[in-house]
Amino acid sequence: MKLNELTITELRTLLDNREVSAQDVLRDVQGRIDEVEEQVKAYVTVTRDEALTMAKQADETLAAQKGSLLTGIPIAVKDNMCTKGIRTTCSSKILANFIPPYESTVTAKLLDQKYVLTGKTNLDEFAMGSSTENSGFHTSRNPWNLQCVPGGSSGGSAAAVAANECIAALGSDTGGSIRQPAALCGVVGLKPTYGLVSRYGLVAFASSLDQIGPITKNVRDAALLLNLIAGHDPLDSTSAPVDVPDYAPYLGKEIKGLKVGIPKEYFIDGMHPEIDQSVRDAIRQLESLGAVPVEVSLPHTGYAVATYYILATSEASSNLGRYDGVRYGHRAKSKDLIDMYMQSRSEGFGPEVKRRIMLGTYALSAGYYDAYYKKGQQVRTLIKQDFEKAFEQCDVIATPTSPSPAFGIGEKATDPLQMYLSDIFTISVNLAGVPAISLPCGFTGDNLPIGLQIIGKSFDEATVLQAAYAFEQSTSWHTRRASL
Ligand code: GLN
């Protein structure tokens, strides 16, 4: 077996026992990148030389002492997290040549441990999308079927993990962007509670919804990586001052008596039949492990997509105001100041980003603010209360992650509404701020992965991971790899 096919946990033992070196691991990962990246296109930037330097430094550390969790482990980072001195584009032409002068908090934590950065992964421009087709550079491919999208917006990260082009990755999730691509690529993705992981250095899309989280080959790696990146950060005013528990003891803890809520609004007519079947089988599997299914209701689910697309676009229209051709990024050639601002933005932003800036500006404008933005905030509160009420009756909630498996490239690209509906099962979680994981729970007849979503109470990632691990270890879905 090649080293790039292993997990963080497996490599940690090999590295600490000095059976392999960080440079050996990197050689296999970069060999794999050479072999498949031309087809998968998971990366915007492969940091080949930087990775080699980092692997050498990791080996020097490992010669003297045992490593920390990520010492010498090759990790891919979504290209919307700032990496000092390394180009960070958000897959946007407007930031095509942006080199951050500072490091995001999450990647700084990885650097402290002497991780190895394999590269910056592709996304939908500014994380707006569900397929990576909105990237300003290229569309990433699904390793299970190269004619299909990997999902999005963290599609590059999920594809890189699924294709063994890294050991694990970081993604960001505003309305499903970690969980949906994880589901479509057959890997594990976790969106933490809002405020658990610092957003310092994450390029803002919708600041009240954005969270960074791990995309990994199994639940254990997700738990370990989350432990590393979680925690209060004075550099992010929305970072929660909470104590982060050690998640490891929850892995392997039995789930007898655990109440699993099944929201009736998430099992609807017209759902993809194989997804419906797999998720129902998954719930039966949890039951066979001692969990107790209880029907719950999240009555405002039907308003979630509309609410999200008002609030997220409003925040985006404000956040993206900073790209004016002066302070950051692309500047158009023009002698006139106002014309220069306008041309810089016209040339730099792609069509989906422009659509969202217009929608958000409209929703925030005088005369419409009360009808749209304010109403959106009120419905958001109702959606949050739906979860609080449901969690009075259960410990976690189980749903499908995505209404469809990986779809064909181009299939939904011309129909924004169809694309927005890809996030119907993931968006409410961001509006409510609660944590959720997606993990493999089956395959379609066409051999495309299906994801199970497990949602938890605020700051109760421990129970989410406990349930996910119990399910994973009692099934073999996570052991399947794309035969690329
Ligand atoms: N697909 C959703 C959107 O387009 C969610 C994106 C995300 O989570 N970053 O906004």
Residues whose N, C-alpha, C, O or C-beta is under 5 A from the ligand:
A	BS01	LIG	A127 M128 G129 S130 G152 S153 S172 D173 T174 G175 G176 S177 D423
